[in-house]
Amino acid sequence: MQKQQKNKVITIYDIAKEAGVSPSTVSRVLTNNVNVRAEKKEKIQKIIDKYNFKPNALAKGLSDTKSKVIGVLAADVRNPFYAEIFVACEEAAIEAGYTVLLSNSLGEIQKEIEQLEMLNQQKVDAIIQFGGKVDDIVSNQKYVDKVNSLITRIPMIITGRLEGADCYKVQIDSFMAAELLMEHLMGLGHRKIALIGGRRDVISTYDKYQKYLELLRKYEIPYREEYVIDGGYNFETGYGGMSKLLESKEPPTAVIAINDYAAAGVISSIKEHGLKVPEDISVVSYDNTKITEIVTPKVTGIDYNYAVFGKQLVDTAIAAIEKREISKDQWINPILVLKESTAEVKKN
């Protein structure tokens, strides 16, 4: 029971009315939530102290109830890269006593905003997002504003950057990934190395391109504009880009595909032109999804240790839910997985 004033039990609503604030603001002060201005917090605290107000234990228990659900917002889970991360997150969440709720944005900003609101209405305890607007090299202000309106109530963990939003970040080290592939190919004697696929308005692709340029300069290898072919993240981009290069005067001896879908297209084009992988042209890619085991030859590439990646995302979400101290910026170190698609440069 609360202290009575003239036979009236003081409630959180009375405190709010006297302070001229909402009951939820009083609740945030009672739970030591940081998202209340110092001046307002001091005013509310004085009224709480005046009435020696203590929140009812049952009411407090109800307000602290968690859904034990983590929302996951993916760009497109049909992409094997996103599917691998999602499965790893789901397994880690189940292990920790949580379930996950998946949404796919399919690259549409309005759909992403609507899905964020849907997850908010579903009262998820945290949101993990990979792909979509969090990967833009220039953050969309409308999306940043939406995220900032949510993270006062729901912690959000992203695998991109989203400048201007105070999210937790668990990111792949794209510079290291690009360096591992470039150093591997150059160690095999390749100097004519092409890049196929991806858009440079996506931060991870842009970072990989920058590392490519940096290593060309380091090893004094001339930059060839025709060796860099932008596009999508699909089979068609890989196939079309490789076909274009094979029709040029001086085709590359090695190709870095932006992902495994593109690598499959690259290899298909090479074979249709009567050449062999890796005897004539070496091929590598990013992601190391199951596609690399289906394609012949099996594709050498970059792996992100998805089990660790997913667990780190979920562990960060749970730490944020429980208001434990945890770094806002964490990194996943990629590893090079050697398979069958690379060899020493062919001697003329």
Secondary structure, 3 states (H helix, E strand, C coil): CCCEECCEECCHHHHHHHHCCCHHHHHHHHCCCCCCCHHHHHHHHHHHHHCCCCCCHHHHHHHCCCCCEEEEEECCCCCHHHHHHHHHHHHHHHHCCCEEEEEECCCCHHHHHHHHHHHHHCCCCEEEEECHHHHECCCCHHHHHHHHHHCCCCCEEECCCCCCCCCEEEEECHHHHHHHHHHHHHHCCCCCEEEECCCCCEHHHHHHHHHHHHHHHHCCCCCCHHHEECCCCCHHHHHHHHHHHHCCCCCCCEEEECCHHHHHHHHHHHHHCCCCCCCCCEEEEECCCCHHHHCCCCCEEEECCHHHHHHHHHHHHHHHHCCCCCCCEEEECCEEECCCCCCCCCCC
